[in-house]
Amino acid sequence: MDGAHTQECVAAAMKLSRPHYSNIETGRVMINYNHLQALAGFYGISVAELVADDGPQL
């Protein structure tokens, strides 16, 4: 995800308020599967790609 989209833009695409989306981003609110699907769709990727942990193993 390239960071080129504002919270307002992403929240609107997901049919959420910007404060609610911000709470999801900061971990104050857990994202549900429907919102995961909407977020993945916004970025044009699958839910699996969105939640994949491809980072280095510690």
Phi and psi restraints in degrees (range 20) as a CNS / XPLOR table:
assign (resid 1 and name C) (resid 2 and name N)
       (resid 2 and name CA) (resid 2 and name C) 1.0 -87.9 20.0 2
assign (resid 2 and name N) (resid 2 and name CA)
       (resid 2 and name C) (resid 3 and name N) 1.0 -6.5 20.0 2
assign (resid 2 and name C) (resid 3 and name N)
       (resid 3 and name CA) (resid 3 and name C) 1.0 74.5 20.0 2
assign (resid 3 and name N) (resid 3 and name CA)
       (resid 3 and name C) (resid 4 and name N) 1.0 9.0 20.0 2
assign (resid 3 and name C) (resid 4 and name N)
       (resid 4 and name CA) (resid 4 and name C) 1.0 -82.3 20.0 2
assign (resid 4 and name N) (resid 4 and name CA)
       (resid 4 and name C) (resid 5 and name N) 1.0 -8.7 20.0 2
assign (resid 4 and name C) (resid 5 and name N)
       (resid 5 and name CA) (resid 5 and name C) 1.0 -104.5 20.0 2
assign (resid 5 and name N) (resid 5 and name CA)
       (resid 5 and name C) (resid 6 and name N) 1.0 140.9 20.0 2
assign (resid 5 and name C) (resid 6 and name N)
       (resid 6 and name CA) (resid 6 and name C) 1.0 -78.8 20.0 2
assign (resid 6 and name N) (resid 6 and name CA)
       (resid 6 and name C) (resid 7 and name N) 1.0 160.8 20.0 2
assign (resid 6 and name C) (resid 7 and name N)
       (resid 7 and name CA) (resid 7 and name C) 1.0 -58.9 20.0 2
assign (resid 7 and name N) (resid 7 and name CA)
       (resid 7 and name C) (resid 8 and name N) 1.0 -39.0 20.0 2
assign (resid 7 and name C) (resid 8 and name N)
       (resid 8 and name CA) (resid 8 and name C) 1.0 -59.6 20.0 2
assign (resid 8 and name N) (resid 8 and name CA)
       (resid 8 and name C) (resid 9 and name N) 1.0 -44.0 20.0 2
assign (resid 8 and name C) (resid 9 and name N)
       (resid 9 and name CA) (resid 9 and name C) 1.0 -65.4 20.0 2
assign (resid 9 and name N) (resid 9 and name CA)
       (resid 9 and name C) (resid 10 and name N) 1.0 -47.3 20.0 2
assign (resid 9 and name C) (resid 10 and name N)
       (resid 10 and name CA) (resid 10 and name C) 1.0 -66.5 20.0 2
assign (resid 10 and name N) (resid 10 and name CA)
       (resid 10 and name C) (resid 11 and name N) 1.0 -44.3 20.0 2
assign (resid 10 and name C) (resid 11 and name N)
       (resid 11 and name CA) (resid 11 and name C) 1.0 -59.3 20.0 2
assign (resid 11 and name N) (resid 11 and name CA)
       (resid 11 and name C) (resid 12 and name N) 1.0 -44.2 20.0 2
assign (resid 11 and name C) (resid 12 and name N)
       (resid 12 and name CA) (resid 12 and name C) 1.0 -62.1 20.0 2
assign (resid 12 and name N) (resid 12 and name CA)
       (resid 12 and name C) (resid 13 and name N) 1.0 -41.5 20.0 2
assign (resid 12 and name C) (resid 13 and name N)
       (resid 13 and name CA) (resid 13 and name C) 1.0 -64.7 20.0 2
assign (resid 13 and name N) (resid 13 and name CA)
       (resid 13 and name C) (resid 14 and name N) 1.0 -30.4 20.0 2
assign (resid 13 and name C) (resid 14 and name N)
       (resid 14 and name CA) (resid 14 and name C) 1.0 -90.6 20.0 2
assign (resid 14 and name N) (resid 14 and name CA)
       (resid 14 and name C) (resid 15 and name N) 1.0 -0.6 20.0 2
assign (resid 14 and name C) (resid 15 and name N)
       (resid 15 and name CA) (resid 15 and name C) 1.0 61.0 20.0 2
assign (resid 15 and name N) (resid 15 and name CA)
       (resid 15 and name C) (resid 16 and name N) 1.0 42.7 20.0 2
assign (resid 15 and name C) (resid 16 and name N)
       (resid 16 and name CA) (resid 16 and name C) 1.0 -122.5 20.0 2
assign (resid 16 and name N) (resid 16 and name CA)
       (resid 16 and name C) (resid 17 and name N) 1.0 160.9 20.0 2
assign (resid 16 and name C) (resid 17 and name N)
       (resid 17 and name CA) (resid 17 and name C) 1.0 -75.4 20.0 2
assign (resid 17 and name N) (resid 17 and name CA)
       (resid 17 and name C) (resid 18 and name N) 1.0 155.2 20.0 2
assign (resid 17 and name C) (resid 18 and name N)
       (resid 18 and name CA) (resid 18 and name C) 1.0 -61.8 20.0 2
assign (resid 18 and name N) (resid 18 and name CA)
       (resid 18 and name C) (resid 19 and name N) 1.0 -42.9 20.0 2
assign (resid 18 and name C) (resid 19 and name N)
       (resid 19 and name CA) (resid 19 and name C) 1.0 -60.4 20.0 2
assign (resid 19 and name N) (resid 19 and name CA)
       (resid 19 and name C) (resid 20 and name N) 1.0 -38.4 20.0 2
assign (resid 19 and name C) (resid 20 and name N)
       (resid 20 and name CA) (resid 20 and name C) 1.0 -65.9 20.0 2
assign (resid 20 and name N) (resid 20 and name CA)
       (resid 20 and name C) (resid 21 and name N) 1.0 -43.3 20.0 2
assign (resid 20 and name C) (resid 21 and name N)
       (resid 21 and name CA) (resid 21 and name C) 1.0 -62.9 20.0 2
assign (resid 21 and name N) (resid 21 and name CA)
       (resid 21 and name C) (resid 22 and name N) 1.0 -40.6 20.0 2
assign (resid 21 and name C) (resid 22 and name N)
       (resid 22 and name CA) (resid 22 and name C) 1.0 -59.4 20.0 2
assign (resid 22 and name N) (resid 22 and name CA)
       (resid 22 and name C) (resid 23 and name N) 1.0 -41.4 20.0 2
assign (resid 22 and name C) (resid 23 and name N)
       (resid 23 and name CA) (resid 23 and name C) 1.0 -64.3 20.0 2
assign (resid 23 and name N) (resid 23 and name CA)
       (resid 23 and name C) (resid 24 and name N) 1.0 -34.0 20.0 2
assign (resid 23 and name C) (resid 24 and name N)
       (resid 24 and name CA) (resid 24 and name C) 1.0 -66.4 20.0 2
assign (resid 24 and name N) (resid 24 and name CA)
       (resid 24 and name C) (resid 25 and name N) 1.0 -46.9 20.0 2
assign (resid 24 and name C) (resid 25 and name N)
       (resid 25 and name CA) (resid 25 and name C) 1.0 -58.7 20.0 2
assign (resid 25 and name N) (resid 25 and name CA)
       (resid 25 and name C) (resid 26 and name N) 1.0 -39.2 20.0 2
assign (resid 25 and name C) (resid 26 and name N)
       (resid 26 and name CA) (resid 26 and name C) 1.0 -88.9 20.0 2
assign (resid 26 and name N) (resid 26 and name CA)
       (resid 26 and name C) (resid 27 and name N) 1.0 -1.5 20.0 2
assign (resid 26 and name C) (resid 27 and name N)
       (resid 27 and name CA) (resid 27 and name C) 1.0 83.8 20.0 2
assign (resid 27 and name N) (resid 27 and name CA)
       (resid 27 and name C) (resid 28 and name N) 1.0 7.7 20.0 2
assign (resid 27 and name C) (resid 28 and name N)
       (resid 28 and name CA) (resid 28 and name C) 1.0 -72.8 20.0 2
assign (resid 28 and name N) (resid 28 and name CA)
       (resid 28 and name C) (resid 29 and name N) 1.0 -26.7 20.0 2
assign (resid 28 and name C) (resid 29 and name N)
       (resid 29 and name CA) (resid 29 and name C) 1.0 -129.4 20.0 2
assign (resid 29 and name N) (resid 29 and name CA)
       (resid 29 and name C) (resid 30 and name N) 1.0 135.2 20.0 2
assign (resid 29 and name C) (resid 30 and name N)
       (resid 30 and name CA) (resid 30 and name C) 1.0 -77.4 20.0 2
assign (resid 30 and name N) (resid 30 and name CA)
       (resid 30 and name C) (resid 31 and name N) 1.0 137.9 20.0 2
assign (resid 30 and name C) (resid 31 and name N)
       (resid 31 and name CA) (resid 31 and name C) 1.0 -79.7 20.0 2
assign (resid 31 and name N) (resid 31 and name CA)
       (resid 31 and name C) (resid 32 and name N) 1.0 138.7 20.0 2
assign (resid 31 and name C) (resid 32 and name N)
       (resid 32 and name CA) (resid 32 and name C) 1.0 -94.0 20.0 2
assign (resid 32 and name N) (resid 32 and name CA)
       (resid 32 and name C) (resid 33 and name N) 1.0 170.6 20.0 2
assign (resid 32 and name C) (resid 33 and name N)
       (resid 33 and name CA) (resid 33 and name C) 1.0 -63.2 20.0 2
assign (resid 33 and name N) (resid 33 and name CA)
       (resid 33 and name C) (resid 34 and name N) 1.0 -38.9 20.0 2
assign (resid 33 and name C) (resid 34 and name N)
       (resid 34 and name CA) (resid 34 and name C) 1.0 -61.3 20.0 2
assign (resid 34 and name N) (resid 34 and name CA)
       (resid 34 and name C) (resid 35 and name N) 1.0 -39.8 20.0 2
assign (resid 34 and name C) (resid 35 and name N)
       (resid 35 and name CA) (resid 35 and name C) 1.0 -71.4 20.0 2
assign (resid 35 and name N) (resid 35 and name CA)
       (resid 35 and name C) (resid 36 and name N) 1.0 -34.3 20.0 2
assign (resid 35 and name C) (resid 36 and name N)
       (resid 36 and name CA) (resid 36 and name C) 1.0 -59.9 20.0 2
assign (resid 36 and name N) (resid 36 and name CA)
       (resid 36 and name C) (resid 37 and name N) 1.0 -43.8 20.0 2
assign (resid 36 and name C) (resid 37 and name N)
       (resid 37 and name CA) (resid 37 and name C) 1.0 -62.1 20.0 2
assign (resid 37 and name N) (resid 37 and name CA)
       (resid 37 and name C) (resid 38 and name N) 1.0 -42.9 20.0 2
assign (resid 37 and name C) (resid 38 and name N)
       (resid 38 and name CA) (resid 38 and name C) 1.0 -64.5 20.0 2
assign (resid 38 and name N) (resid 38 and name CA)
       (resid 38 and name C) (resid 39 and name N) 1.0 -41.7 20.0 2
assign (resid 38 and name C) (resid 39 and name N)
       (resid 39 and name CA) (resid 39 and name C) 1.0 -66.3 20.0 2
assign (resid 39 and name N) (resid 39 and name CA)
       (resid 39 and name C) (resid 40 and name N) 1.0 -44.2 20.0 2
assign (resid 39 and name C) (resid 40 and name N)
       (resid 40 and name CA) (resid 40 and name C) 1.0 -61.5 20.0 2
assign (resid 40 and name N) (resid 40 and name CA)
       (resid 40 and name C) (resid 41 and name N) 1.0 -43.4 20.0 2
assign (resid 40 and name C) (resid 41 and name N)
       (resid 41 and name CA) (resid 41 and name C) 1.0 -61.9 20.0 2
assign (resid 41 and name N) (resid 41 and name CA)
       (resid 41 and name C) (resid 42 and name N) 1.0 -39.0 20.0 2
assign (resid 41 and name C) (resid 42 and name N)
       (resid 42 and name CA) (resid 42 and name C) 1.0 -58.5 20.0 2
assign (resid 42 and name N) (resid 42 and name CA)
       (resid 42 and name C) (resid 43 and name N) 1.0 -42.9 20.0 2
assign (resid 42 and name C) (resid 43 and name N)
       (resid 43 and name CA) (resid 43 and name C) 1.0 -88.7 20.0 2
assign (resid 43 and name N) (resid 43 and name CA)
       (resid 43 and name C) (resid 44 and name N) 1.0 -2.2 20.0 2
assign (resid 43 and name C) (resid 44 and name N)
       (resid 44 and name CA) (resid 44 and name C) 1.0 71.8 20.0 2
assign (resid 44 and name N) (resid 44 and name CA)
       (resid 44 and name C) (resid 45 and name N) 1.0 33.2 20.0 2
assign (resid 44 and name C) (resid 45 and name N)
       (resid 45 and name CA) (resid 45 and name C) 1.0 -130.4 20.0 2
assign (resid 45 and name N) (resid 45 and name CA)
       (resid 45 and name C) (resid 46 and name N) 1.0 170.4 20.0 2
assign (resid 45 and name C) (resid 46 and name N)
       (resid 46 and name CA) (resid 46 and name C) 1.0 -83.4 20.0 2
assign (resid 46 and name N) (resid 46 and name CA)
       (resid 46 and name C) (resid 47 and name N) 1.0 162.2 20.0 2
assign (resid 46 and name C) (resid 47 and name N)
       (resid 47 and name CA) (resid 47 and name C) 1.0 -60.6 20.0 2
assign (resid 47 and name N) (resid 47 and name CA)
       (resid 47 and name C) (resid 48 and name N) 1.0 -39.5 20.0 2
assign (resid 47 and name C) (resid 48 and name N)
       (resid 48 and name CA) (resid 48 and name C) 1.0 -58.7 20.0 2
assign (resid 48 and name N) (resid 48 and name CA)
       (resid 48 and name C) (resid 49 and name N) 1.0 -42.8 20.0 2
assign (resid 48 and name C) (resid 49 and name N)
       (resid 49 and name CA) (resid 49 and name C) 1.0 -66.3 20.0 2
assign (resid 49 and name N) (resid 49 and name CA)
       (resid 49 and name C) (resid 50 and name N) 1.0 -37.0 20.0 2
assign (resid 49 and name C) (resid 50 and name N)
       (resid 50 and name CA) (resid 50 and name C) 1.0 -64.6 20.0 2
assign (resid 50 and name N) (resid 50 and name CA)
       (resid 50 and name C) (resid 51 and name N) 1.0 -39.6 20.0 2
assign (resid 50 and name C) (resid 51 and name N)
       (resid 51 and name CA) (resid 51 and name C) 1.0 -99.6 20.0 2
assign (resid 51 and name N) (resid 51 and name CA)
       (resid 51 and name C) (resid 52 and name N) 1.0 1.3 20.0 2
assign (resid 51 and name C) (resid 52 and name N)
       (resid 52 and name CA) (resid 52 and name C) 1.0 -61.5 20.0 2
assign (resid 52 and name N) (resid 52 and name CA)
       (resid 52 and name C) (resid 53 and name N) 1.0 140.1 20.0 2
assign (resid 52 and name C) (resid 53 and name N)
       (resid 53 and name CA) (resid 53 and name C) 1.0 -105.9 20.0 2
assign (resid 53 and name N) (resid 53 and name CA)
       (resid 53 and name C) (resid 54 and name N) 1.0 87.8 20.0 2
assign (resid 53 and name C) (resid 54 and name N)
       (resid 54 and name CA) (resid 54 and name C) 1.0 -97.9 20.0 2
assign (resid 54 and name N) (resid 54 and name CA)
       (resid 54 and name C) (resid 55 and name N) 1.0 11.3 20.0 2
assign (resid 54 and name C) (resid 55 and name N)
       (resid 55 and name CA) (resid 55 and name C) 1.0 -76.2 20.0 2
assign (resid 55 and name N) (resid 55 and name CA)
       (resid 55 and name C) (resid 56 and name N) 1.0 175.6 20.0 2
assign (resid 55 and name C) (resid 56 and name N)
       (resid 56 and name CA) (resid 56 and name C) 1.0 -65.9 20.0 2
assign (resid 56 and name N) (resid 56 and name CA)
       (resid 56 and name C) (resid 57 and name N) 1.0 144.2 20.0 2
assign (resid 56 and name C) (resid 57 and name N)
       (resid 57 and name CA) (resid 57 and name C) 1.0 -81.4 20.0 2
assign (resid 57 and name N) (resid 57 and name CA)
       (resid 57 and name C) (resid 58 and name N) 1.0 131.4 20.0 2
